[in-house]
Amino acid sequence: MEDKSTKNKINGAIISSRLAFVEKRWGSSAKQKLINQLPTKEKKLLDSPVFENSWFEFATLETLDKTILDDLAKGDPTILHELGRFSAEFNFWRLPDSVIQQKPEELFKNTSRINVIFQNFGEVEIETLPDKGNIKQVALIYRYQMDVSENYCASALGYFEKLLEQLGFSVTDVKETACQSKGDSVHRYEVSWIAQQLAEKVITKEESYKSFKGTKELTFPNTISGSFTGNSTTSKTTKPEISYNTIKVAQALDREESKFNWRIPILISLIFLSSLIWVVQWLFFSKVEVSTSTEKIQNYNCVGNLAVTIKVDKPYILINSKEELTGLVTSFEDKGKKYFLKVKTLPSNTLVELSLGEFLTNDNKAVEAELIPDVISLIAEVKGQKQNCVCKNAGGN
């Protein structure tokens, strides 16, 4: 039976952007309402540093967007467009420099490089449309193997619109002209913008990264823009006019706020307390410390015809193969349940991290990330030949 556990996934960064948007718009109680919609697996990883780098079921995002639209926005479809715009700003810092330094028409040709950061499904092709005076146009054509709701399409339009605005370009129109969920064979998004760049990037990657970590709002002169027309799958502009957008940027320290900086004595006290705790631990618990550190990374002895090395550094399984592996299936058992994770391609001589939180049973139950597997099995194709190996825990080093 085909393992479908790794299909149709979205990156945790998208879920984080939804939670941040809801908290900013409706407050912490609304955010908690959204968190309550998350499956147990996502909830367990929510406060973990690996949350935004983990992959989750696309259906989870669809559930969150439906809750935002139906319950929080009371059915107002324009909220989906806003979700996409917010996600573009929230995750701007994740985009490769080589992509965002290009002109829009070249950037769209590299849309697949943006897609793989946030989703593992769908195929995309770009069609360059004829210019209309100083207006450039492209069509993005997506093909999905599963049902994608109109909600996702509407947020995608907002994402592309905000992405170009952050690069200093004015978007004159963004719309969906074909939709698989309406019976069409593809999703087709058409984006139009003024060819001339009206400003440098209005936000840098550094500002994007910091903008949701205790910053203040400043008003920047933006590009020429228009108003959203209120259709859930289209966004059109009226007569262009110069507008101003509020963009979050890192807040500088204002030394005029107070003549006495109370942070300094607190910092000194914390340093002293930390030093005292360290001395006590060193004097009385040094043996325990050594034991813990030696068990942190677990080594595995492998038997079979796959030339791989495996270690576990919670919550990751670290795999390095001498040859490229295709269709790799990694599995292990715990308390009578078998957990799987499938990876399309594992490059040769490259250390790859597999998050324990991504392993699922056949009924989509997640593993506890604290688990250290005793035996790990691998099956993959090497140069067209199916090979396998079994790796047993040999202890820490």
Backbone hydrogen bonds in HBPLUS format (Angstrom, degrees):
<---DONOR---> <-ACCEPTOR-->    atom                        ^
c    i                          cat <-CA-CA->   ^        H-A-AA   ^      H-
h    n   atom  resd res      DA  || num        DHA   H-A  angle D-A-AA Bond
n    s   type  num  typ     dist DA aas  dist angle  dist       angle   num
A0007-LYS N   A0004-LYS O   3.24 MM   3  5.45 169.6  2.25 111.4 114.3     1
A0058-PHE N   A0008-ASN O   2.85 MM  50  5.57 146.4  1.96 165.1 154.1     2
A0120-ASN N   A0009-LYS O   3.14 MM 111  5.62 153.9  2.21 150.6 152.2     3
A0010-ILE N   A0056-PHE O   2.80 MM  46  5.47 156.6  1.85 154.4 161.6     4
A0056-PHE N   A0010-ILE O   2.90 MM  46  5.47 169.3  1.91 158.9 159.9     5
A0011-ASN N   A0118-PHE O   2.92 MM 107  4.84 157.7  1.97 129.7 130.6     6
A0014-ILE N   A0011-ASN O   3.02 MM   3  5.84 150.5  2.11 122.6 128.4     7
A0012-GLY N   A0054-SER O   2.86 MM  42  5.45 146.5  1.97 165.3 163.0     8
A0016-SER N   A0012-GLY O   2.91 MM   4  6.20 160.2  1.95 152.6 158.4     9
A0017-SER N   A0013-ALA O   3.02 MM   4  6.20 147.3  2.13 137.1 145.1    10
A0018-ARG N   A0014-ILE O   3.14 MM   4  6.49 148.7  2.25 145.2 152.9    11
A0018-ARG N   A0015-ILE O   3.11 MM   3  5.17 120.3  2.48  96.3 110.9    12
A0019-LEU N   A0015-ILE O   3.04 MM   4  6.40 161.5  2.08 154.5 159.0    13
A0020-ALA N   A0016-SER O   2.91 MM   4  6.12 161.0  1.95 152.0 157.2    14
A0021-PHE N   A0017-SER O   2.94 MM   4  6.02 156.1  2.00 142.4 149.0    15
A0022-VAL N   A0018-ARG O   3.01 MM   4  6.22 168.3  2.02 154.6 156.9    16
A0023-GLU N   A0019-LEU O   3.04 MM   4  6.21 159.9  2.08 146.7 152.4    17
A0024-LYS N   A0020-ALA O   2.98 MM   4  6.11 157.5  2.03 146.2 152.4    18
A0025-ARG N   A0021-PHE O   2.87 MM   4  6.03 150.6  1.96 149.1 157.8    19
A0026-TRP N   A0022-VAL O   2.73 MM   4  5.61 169.2  1.74 152.4 156.4    20
A0027-GLY N   A0023-GLU O   2.97 MM   4  4.29 135.5  2.17 108.8 118.1    21
A0031-LYS N   A0027-GLY O   3.20 MM   4  6.55 152.7  2.28 144.5 152.7    22
A0032-GLN N   A0028-SER O   2.93 MM   4  6.19 155.4  1.99 148.0 153.9    23
A0033-LYS N   A0029-SER O   3.06 MM   4  6.32 144.8  2.18 137.5 146.9    24
A0034-LEU N   A0030-ALA O   3.10 MM   4  6.46 145.8  2.22 142.9 151.4    25
A0034-LEU N   A0031-LYS O   3.02 MM   3  5.09 120.4  2.39  95.9 110.7    26
A0035-ILE N   A0031-LYS O   2.90 MM   4  6.27 155.2  1.96 149.7 157.3    27
A0036-ASN N   A0032-GLN O   2.92 MM   4  6.15 150.8  2.01 147.6 154.5    28
A0037-GLN N   A0034-LEU O   2.91 MM   3  5.26 148.6  2.01 106.9 117.0    29
A0038-LEU N   A0035-ILE O   2.92 MM   3  5.32 156.5  1.98 112.5 120.2    30
A0043-LYS N   A0039-PRO O   3.11 MM   4  6.40 161.6  2.14 156.6 162.5    31
A0044-LYS N   A0040-THR O   3.01 MM   4  6.21 154.3  2.07 152.1 157.9    32
A0045-LEU N   A0042-GLU O   3.16 MM   3  5.24 126.7  2.46  96.3 109.7    33
A0046-LEU N   A0042-GLU O   3.06 MM   4  6.01 115.0  2.50 141.2 157.4    34
A0046-LEU N   A0043-LYS O   3.24 MM   3  5.06 152.3  2.32  97.7 105.9    35
A0048-SER N   A0045-LEU O   2.90 MM   3  5.04 157.8  1.95 112.5 119.1    36
A0051-PHE N   A0048-SER O   3.14 MM   3  5.47 168.4  2.15 115.0 117.9    37
A0053-ASN N   A0050-VAL O   3.03 MM   3  5.18 149.8  2.13 105.5 115.0    38
A0054-SER N   A0051-PHE O   3.17 MM   3  5.30 167.4  2.19 110.2 112.6    39
A0060-THR N   A0057-GLU O   3.01 MM   3  5.51 145.1  2.13 108.9 118.2    40
A0061-LEU N   A0058-PHE O   3.05 MM   3  5.41 120.7  2.41 105.9 119.1    41
A0062-GLU N   A0058-PHE O   3.15 MM   4  6.54 158.4  2.20 151.2 157.6    42
A0063-THR N   A0059-ALA O   2.98 MM   4  6.21 151.4  2.07 143.9 150.8    43
A0064-LEU N   A0060-THR O   3.05 MM   4  6.38 158.7  2.10 148.6 153.9    44
A0065-ASP N   A0061-LEU O   2.91 MM   4  6.15 169.7  1.92 158.4 160.7    45
A0066-LYS N   A0062-GLU O   3.02 MM   4  6.14 153.5  2.09 143.1 150.3    46
A0067-THR N   A0063-THR O   3.00 MM   4  6.24 152.5  2.08 145.7 153.1    47
A0068-ILE N   A0064-LEU O   2.93 MM   4  6.22 159.1  1.97 153.9 159.6    48
A0069-LEU N   A0065-ASP O   2.92 MM   4  6.10 163.3  1.95 148.0 152.5    49
A0070-ASP N   A0066-LYS O   2.83 MM   4  5.86 171.0  1.84 152.1 154.6    50
A0071-ASP N   A0067-THR O   2.91 MM   4  5.34 146.5  2.03 132.4 143.1    51
A0072-LEU N   A0067-THR O   3.33 MM   5  6.81 154.8  2.40 149.4 156.4    52
A0073-ALA N   A0068-ILE O   2.78 MM   5  5.98 150.2  1.86 161.5 171.4    53
A0075-GLY N   A0069-LEU O   2.68 MM   6  5.20 158.5  1.73 158.0 154.7    54
A0076-ASP N   A0073-ALA O   3.12 MM   3  5.48 160.3  2.16 113.9 120.0    55
A0079-ILE N   A0076-ASP O   3.25 MM   3  6.09 168.1  2.26 122.7 126.2    56
A0080-LEU N   A0077-PRO O   3.15 MM   3  5.85 152.6  2.22 117.8 123.4    57
A0082-GLU N   A0078-THR O   3.23 MM   4  6.59 156.4  2.28 146.4 152.8    58
A0083-LEU N   A0079-ILE O   2.88 MM   4  6.17 146.2  2.00 142.9 152.3    59
A0084-GLY N   A0080-LEU O   3.20 MM   4  6.52 154.5  2.27 145.0 149.9    60
A0085-ARG N   A0081-HIS O   3.10 MM   4  6.44 157.8  2.15 148.3 154.3    61
A0086-PHE N   A0082-GLU O   2.90 MM   4  6.08 162.6  1.93 153.0 157.7    62
A0087-SER N   A0083-LEU O   2.97 MM   4  6.17 155.1  2.03 145.7 152.6    63
A0088-ALA N   A0084-GLY O   3.08 MM   4  6.33 150.0  2.17 145.7 152.9    64
A0089-GLU N   A0085-ARG O   3.26 MM   4  6.63 152.0  2.34 146.7 153.0    65
A0090-PHE N   A0086-PHE O   2.81 MM   4  5.98 165.8  1.83 155.9 160.8    66
A0091-ASN N   A0087-SER O   2.94 MM   4  5.89 156.4  2.00 147.4 151.7    67
A0094-ARG N   A0091-ASN O   3.05 MM   3  5.55 156.6  2.10 114.6 121.8    68
A0095-LEU N   A0092-PHE O   3.20 MM   3  5.82 164.4  2.22 118.9 123.1    69
A0099-VAL N   A0096-PRO O   3.02 MM   3  5.42 149.0  2.12 108.7 117.9    70
A0100-ILE N   A0096-PRO O   3.24 MM   4  6.64 164.9  2.26 160.2 161.9    71
A0101-GLN N   A0097-ASP O   3.08 MM   4  5.97 131.9  2.32 150.0 158.1    72
A0102-GLN N   A0099-VAL O   3.22 MM   3  5.70 166.0  2.24 115.2 118.9    73
A0106-GLU N   A0103-LYS O   2.94 MM   3  5.39 126.5  2.24 112.6 126.4    74
A0107-LEU N   A0103-LYS O   2.80 MM   4  6.02 157.1  1.85 156.7 164.1    75
A0108-PHE N   A0104-PRO O   2.87 MM   4  6.08 162.2  1.90 159.7 161.4    76
A0109-LYS N   A0106-GLU O   3.13 MM   3  5.08 124.2  2.45  92.7 107.2    77
A0110-ASN N   A0107-LEU O   2.88 MM   3  5.21 146.2  2.00 106.2 117.2    78
A0111-THR N   A0108-PHE O   3.08 MM   3  4.92 152.5  2.16 111.8 109.0    79
A0113-ARG N   A0110-ASN O   2.89 MM   3  5.49 140.8  2.04 115.2 125.6    80
A0114-ILE N   A0111-THR O   2.92 MM   3  5.16 132.3  2.15 103.0 116.4    81
A0115-ASN N   A0111-THR O   2.88 MM   4  6.23 158.3  1.93 154.8 161.9    82
A0116-VAL N   A0112-SER O   3.18 MM   4  6.33 161.8  2.21 147.6 149.3    83
A0117-ILE N   A0114-ILE O   3.12 MM   3  5.50 144.9  2.25 107.2 117.3    84
A0118-PHE N   A0115-ASN O   2.97 MM   3  5.49 133.8  2.19 111.9 123.3    85
A0119-GLN N   A0115-ASN O   2.78 MM   4  5.69 153.9  1.85 170.9 177.7    86
A0123-GLU N   A0143-ARG O   2.96 MM  20  5.19 155.8  2.02 142.2 149.8    87
A0143-ARG N   A0123-GLU O   2.85 MM  20  5.19 151.0  1.94 148.8 155.5    88
A0125-GLU N   A0141-ILE O   2.98 MM  16  5.30 148.1  2.08 140.1 150.3    89
A0141-ILE N   A0125-GLU O   2.90 MM  16  5.30 177.4  1.90 167.4 167.3    90
A0127-GLU N   A0139-ALA O   2.87 MM  12  5.00 163.6  1.90 152.1 156.3    91
A0139-ALA N   A0127-GLU O   2.77 MM  12  5.00 149.7  1.86 147.1 156.6    92
A0129-LEU N   A0137-GLN O   3.16 MM   8  5.20 155.3  2.23 123.0 127.4    93
A0132-LYS N   A0135-ILE O   2.95 MM   3  4.98 162.4  1.98 144.3 149.7    94
A0135-ILE N   A0132-LYS O   3.08 MM   3  4.98 150.8  2.17 109.0 117.4    95
A0195-ALA N   A0134-ASN O   2.82 MM  61  5.58 177.5  1.82 167.7 167.3    96
A0136-LYS N   A0193-TRP O   2.85 MM  57  5.46 156.2  1.91 172.5 168.0    97
A0193-TRP N   A0136-LYS O   3.01 MM  57  5.46 152.7  2.09 143.9 151.7    98
A0138-VAL N   A0191-VAL O   3.06 MM  53  5.57 151.8  2.14 151.8 160.6    99
A0191-VAL N   A0138-VAL O   2.97 MM  53  5.57 159.6  2.01 156.3 163.0   100
A0140-LEU N   A0189-TYR O   2.69 MM  49  5.06 160.8  1.73 154.9 160.4   101
A0189-TYR N   A0140-LEU O   2.85 MM  49  5.06 167.3  1.87 150.3 152.7   102
A0142-TYR N   A0187-HIS O   2.77 MM  45  5.01 160.3  1.81 152.6 157.6   103
A0187-HIS N   A0142-TYR O   2.92 MM  45  5.01 170.7  1.93 150.5 153.5   104
A0154-ALA N   A0150-GLU O   2.93 MM   4  6.16 161.1  1.97 152.7 156.9   105
A0155-SER N   A0151-ASN O   3.13 MM   4  6.41 156.7  2.19 147.3 152.9   106
A0156-ALA N   A0152-TYR O   2.99 MM   4  6.18 145.9  2.11 142.9 152.6   107
A0157-LEU N   A0153-CYS O   3.11 MM   4  6.49 149.4  2.21 150.5 157.3   108
A0158-GLY N   A0154-ALA O   3.36 MM   4  6.71 156.6  2.42 142.6 147.8   109
A0159-TYR N   A0155-SER O   2.97 MM   4  6.24 148.0  2.07 144.0 153.3   110
A0160-PHE N   A0156-ALA O   3.06 MM   4  6.39 164.4  2.09 157.5 158.1   111
A0161-GLU N   A0157-LEU O   3.11 MM   4  6.26 161.4  2.15 148.6 154.1   112
A0162-LYS N   A0158-GLY O   3.03 MM   4  6.17 170.8  2.04 151.8 153.8   113
A0163-LEU N   A0159-TYR O   2.91 MM   4  6.02 155.2  1.97 151.2 159.0   114
A0164-LEU N   A0160-PHE O   3.23 MM   4  6.44 164.0  2.26 149.2 150.8   115
A0165-GLU N   A0161-GLU O   3.20 MM   4  6.47 158.5  2.25 145.8 152.2   116
A0166-GLN N   A0162-LYS O   2.93 MM   4  6.15 153.3  2.01 151.7 157.9   117
A0167-LEU N   A0164-LEU O   3.01 MM   3  5.07 137.7  2.19  98.6 111.1   118
A0169-PHE N   A0164-LEU O   3.07 MM   5  5.42 165.4  2.09 143.5 141.1   119
A0168-GLY N   A0165-GLU O   3.01 MM   3  5.13 161.0  2.04 106.7 111.6   120
A0202-VAL N   A0166-GLN O   3.13 MM  36  5.30 137.7  2.32 123.2 135.4   121
A0198-LEU N   A0168-GLY O   2.99 MM  30  5.74 135.5  2.19 168.0 170.3   122
A0194-ILE N   A0170-SER O   2.92 MM  24  5.61 156.2  1.98 160.6 166.9   123
A0172-THR N   A0192-SER O   2.91 MM  20  5.55 145.4  2.03 123.4 134.1   124
A0173-ASP N   A0192-SER O   3.41 MM  19  5.07 161.5  2.45 129.5 125.8   125
A0192-SER N   A0173-ASP O   2.81 MM  19  5.07 161.0  1.84 160.8 157.5   126
A0174-VAL N   A0235-SER O   2.92 MM  61  5.16 161.1  1.95 162.4 164.0   127
A0235-SER N   A0174-VAL O   2.62 MM  61  5.16 141.6  1.76 157.4 171.1   128
A0175-LYS N   A0190-GLU O   3.00 MM  15  5.44 156.4  2.06 148.6 156.2   129
A0190-GLU N   A0175-LYS O   2.79 MM  15  5.44 163.8  1.81 161.9 167.5   130
A0176-GLU N   A0233-THR O   3.02 MM  57  5.71 135.2  2.23 152.9 166.3   131
A0177-THR N   A0188-ARG O   2.84 MM  11  5.56 147.5  1.95 155.0 164.6   132
A0188-ARG N   A0178-ALA O   2.93 MM  10  4.91 160.6  1.97 129.0 129.0   133
A0182-LYS N   A0179-CYS O   3.00 MM   3  5.34 155.4  2.06 108.1 116.0   134
A0184-ASP N   A0179-CYS O   3.08 MM   5  5.30 152.6  2.16 142.8 134.2   135
A0183-GLY N   A0180-GLN O   2.96 MM   3  5.06 163.2  1.99 111.3 113.3   136
A0208-SER N   A0204-THR O   2.91 MM   4  6.18 153.2  1.98 147.7 155.7   137
A0209-TYR N   A0205-LYS O   2.93 MM   4  6.18 155.3  2.00 146.1 152.2   138
A0210-LYS N   A0206-GLU O   3.06 MM   4  6.29 154.0  2.13 144.6 151.4   139
A0211-SER N   A0207-GLU O   2.78 MM   4  5.58 129.6  2.04 142.4 155.2   140
A0213-LYS N   A0210-LYS O   2.95 MM   3  5.32 153.3  2.02 129.2 126.1   141
A0218-LEU N   A0247-ILE O   3.46 MM  29  6.08 174.2  2.46 152.5 152.7   142
A0247-ILE N   A0218-LEU O   3.30 MM  29  6.08 147.5  2.41 172.4 172.2   143
A0220-PHE N   A0245-ASN O   3.31 MM  25  6.01 164.6  2.34 166.9 163.4   144
A0222-ASN N   A0243-SER O   3.31 MM  21  6.00 154.7  2.38 145.0 148.8   145
A0225-SER N   A0241-GLU O   3.31 MM  16  6.05 163.4  2.34 153.5 148.9   146
A0234-THR N   A0231-ASN O   3.44 MM   3  5.30 160.4  2.48 100.5 105.8   147
A0257-GLU N   A0254-ASP O   3.28 MM   3  5.83 169.7  2.29 114.8 117.9   148
A0264-ILE N   A0261-ASN O   3.34 MM   3  6.18 153.5  2.42 120.0 123.6   149
A0267-LEU N   A0263-ARG O   2.82 MM   4  6.00 155.7  1.88 151.3 158.5   150
A0268-ILE N   A0264-ILE O   2.92 MM   4  6.20 160.3  1.96 158.0 163.1   151
A0269-SER N   A0265-PRO O   2.98 MM   4  6.14 156.7  2.04 142.7 148.9   152
A0270-LEU N   A0266-ILE O   2.94 MM   4  6.21 156.2  2.00 149.8 156.1   153
A0271-ILE N   A0267-LEU O   2.95 MM   4  6.20 156.9  2.01 149.8 156.0   154
A0272-PHE N   A0268-ILE O   2.96 MM   4  6.19 160.8  1.99 149.5 154.7   155
A0273-LEU N   A0269-SER O   2.90 MM   4  6.11 161.5  1.93 149.7 154.9   156
A0274-SER N   A0270-LEU O   2.86 MM   4  6.00 159.1  1.91 148.1 153.9   157
A0275-SER N   A0271-ILE O   2.96 MM   4  6.13 157.6  2.01 147.6 153.6   158
A0276-LEU N   A0272-PHE O   2.97 MM   4  6.21 154.5  2.04 147.4 154.3   159
A0277-ILE N   A0273-LEU O   2.99 MM   4  6.24 160.4  2.03 149.8 154.6   160
A0278-TRP N   A0274-SER O   2.95 MM   4  6.16 156.5  2.01 146.2 153.1   161
A0279-VAL N   A0275-SER O   3.01 MM   4  6.26 157.1  2.07 149.0 154.2   162
A0280-VAL N   A0276-LEU O   3.07 MM   4  6.34 163.6  2.10 151.2 155.1   163
A0281-GLN N   A0277-ILE O   2.95 MM   4  6.18 163.1  1.97 152.5 157.1   164
A0282-TRP N   A0278-TRP O   2.90 MM   4  6.07 155.0  1.96 147.4 154.8   165
A0283-LEU N   A0279-VAL O   2.93 MM   4  6.14 151.5  2.01 149.0 156.4   166
A0284-PHE N   A0280-VAL O   2.99 MM   4  6.07 162.3  2.02 153.7 157.9   167
A0285-PHE N   A0281-GLN O   2.76 MM   4  4.92 148.8  1.85 132.0 140.8   168
A0289-GLU N   A0285-PHE O   3.06 MM   4  6.34 157.2  2.12 153.1 160.0   169
A0290-VAL N   A0286-SER O   3.07 MM   4  6.32 157.6  2.13 149.1 153.4   170
A0291-SER N   A0287-LYS O   3.13 MM   4  6.35 164.4  2.15 147.6 151.7   171
A0292-THR N   A0288-VAL O   2.98 MM   4  6.24 158.9  2.03 152.0 157.2   172
A0293-SER N   A0289-GLU O   3.01 MM   4  6.23 167.6  2.03 155.1 157.7   173
A0294-THR N   A0290-VAL O   3.01 MM   4  6.18 154.1  2.07 150.8 157.4   174
A0295-GLU N   A0292-THR O   3.17 MM   3  5.33 136.7  2.36  99.5 111.3   175
A0296-LYS N   A0293-SER O   3.35 MM   3  5.27 162.5  2.38 100.2 105.2   176
A0397-ASN N   A0297-ILE O   3.19 MM 100  6.24 135.6  2.40 157.7 170.3   177
A0298-GLN N   A0312-VAL O   2.86 MM  14  4.99 166.3  1.88 145.5 147.1   178
A0312-VAL N   A0298-GLN O   2.90 MM  14  4.99 147.8  2.00 135.0 144.6   179
A0299-ASN N   A0395-GLY O   2.82 MM  96  5.67 177.3  1.83 149.0 148.0   180
A0394-ALA N   A0299-ASN O   2.72 MM  95  5.37 178.0  1.72 147.0 147.1   181
A0301-ASN N   A0392-LYS O   2.87 MM  91  5.31 154.0  1.94 155.6 152.8   182
A0392-LYS N   A0301-ASN O   2.85 MM  91  5.31 156.1  1.91 147.6 145.3   183
A0303-VAL N   A0390-VAL O   2.84 MM  87  5.41 159.4  1.88 147.3 152.6   184
A0390-VAL N   A0303-VAL O   2.87 MM  87  5.41 160.4  1.91 149.9 153.3   185
A0305-ASN N   A0388-ASN O   3.05 MM  83  5.95 134.7  2.26 176.4 168.1   186
A0308-VAL N   A0306-LEU O   3.06 MM   2  5.73 125.4  2.37 107.5  92.1   187
A0322-LYS N   A0307-ALA O   3.03 MM  15  5.81 165.3  2.05 170.0 174.8   188
A0309-THR N   A0320-ASN O   2.89 MM  11  5.35 151.2  1.97 150.6 160.2   189
A0320-ASN N   A0309-THR O   3.07 MM  11  5.35 153.4  2.15 152.8 157.7   190
A0311-LYS N   A0318-LEU O   3.03 MM   7  5.11 153.5  2.10 143.3 150.6   191
A0318-LEU N   A0311-LYS O   2.73 MM   7  5.11 168.7  1.74 154.8 157.9   192
A0313-ASP N   A0316-TYR O   2.93 MM   3  5.27 147.1  2.04 151.0 160.2   193
A0316-TYR N   A0313-ASP O   2.86 MM   3  5.27 161.5  1.90 114.4 120.3   194
A0356-LEU N   A0315-PRO O   2.84 MM  41  5.52 175.5  1.84 155.1 156.4   195
A0317-ILE N   A0354-LEU O   2.83 MM  37  5.05 161.5  1.86 144.5 150.2   196
A0354-LEU N   A0317-ILE O   2.86 MM  37  5.05 158.3  1.91 146.6 153.9   197
A0319-ILE N   A0352-VAL O   2.97 MM  33  5.31 165.6  1.99 152.6 156.7   198
A0352-VAL N   A0319-ILE O   2.91 MM  33  5.31 168.4  1.92 152.4 155.9   199
A0349-ASN N   A0321-SER O   2.62 MM  28  5.55 163.0  1.65 171.1 175.3   200
A0325-LEU N   A0346-LEU O   2.89 MM  21  4.93 162.6  1.92 146.0 149.6   201
A0346-LEU N   A0325-LEU O   2.76 MM  21  4.93 162.3  1.79 150.0 153.6   202
A0326-THR N   A0381-GLU O   2.99 MM  55  5.03 160.5  2.03 144.1 149.8   203
A0381-GLU N   A0326-THR O   2.91 MM  55  5.03 169.3  1.92 150.4 153.6   204
A0327-GLY N   A0344-LYS O   2.68 MM  17  4.66 165.8  1.70 142.4 141.0   205
A0328-LEU N   A0343-VAL O   2.93 MM  15  5.18 118.4  2.31 168.4 165.4   206
A0343-VAL N   A0328-LEU O   2.82 MM  15  5.18 163.2  1.85 154.4 160.3   207
A0329-VAL N   A0379-ILE O   2.83 MM  50  5.30 158.7  1.88 156.7 164.0   208
A0379-ILE N   A0329-VAL O   3.07 MM  50  5.30 148.2  2.18 140.7 150.4   209
A0330-THR N   A0341-LEU O   2.93 MM  11  5.35 170.9  1.94 160.0 159.1   210
A0341-LEU N   A0330-THR O   2.93 MM  11  5.35 129.3  2.19 151.4 161.8   211
A0331-SER N   A0377-SER O   2.95 MM  46  5.28 157.9  2.00 151.7 155.7   212
A0377-SER N   A0331-SER O   2.86 MM  46  5.28 169.7  1.87 157.5 160.6   213
A0332-PHE N   A0339-TYR O   3.15 MM   7  5.54 144.7  2.28 141.1 150.5   214
A0339-TYR N   A0332-PHE O   2.83 MM   7  5.54 172.0  1.83 171.7 172.8   215
A0334-ASP N   A0337-LYS O   2.84 MM   3  5.32 152.8  1.91 149.3 158.5   216
A0337-LYS N   A0334-ASP O   2.97 MM   3  5.32 166.1  1.99 117.0 121.1   217
A0340-PHE N   A0360-LEU O   2.85 MM  20  5.48 164.7  1.87 143.1 145.2   218
A0360-LEU N   A0340-PHE O   3.08 MM  20  5.48 157.1  2.14 148.9 149.3   219
A0358-GLU N   A0355-SER O   2.97 MM   3  5.50 163.6  2.00 115.3 120.8   220
A0359-PHE N   A0356-LEU O   3.23 MM   3  5.60 160.6  2.27 110.7 116.3   221
A0361-THR N   A0365-LYS O   2.97 MM   4  5.20 143.9  2.10 135.2 146.6   222
A0364-ASN N   A0361-THR O   2.97 MM   3  5.04 150.0  2.06 115.7 113.7   223
A0371-LEU N   A0368-GLU O   3.14 MM   3  5.74 166.7  2.16 119.6 123.7   224
A0393-ASN N   A0374-ASP O   2.85 MM  19  5.21 161.5  1.88 162.0 160.7   225
A0376-ILE N   A0391-CYS O   2.81 MM  15  5.13 163.2  1.84 152.8 158.1   226
A0391-CYS N   A0376-ILE O   2.79 MM  15  5.13 166.9  1.80 155.6 160.0   227
A0378-LEU N   A0389-CYS O   3.00 MM  11  5.46 164.8  2.02 162.4 162.9   228
A0389-CYS N   A0378-LEU O   3.02 MM  11  5.46 147.4  2.13 149.0 153.0   229
A0380-ALA N   A0387-GLN O   2.95 MM   7  5.57 165.2  1.97 157.6 161.5   230
A0387-GLN N   A0380-ALA O   2.73 MM   7  5.57 172.1  1.74 175.2 175.1   231
A0382-VAL N   A0385-GLN O   2.73 MM   3  5.18 161.2  1.77 146.8 148.2   232
A0385-GLN N   A0382-VAL O   3.06 MM   3  5.18 165.7  2.08 111.0 114.6   233
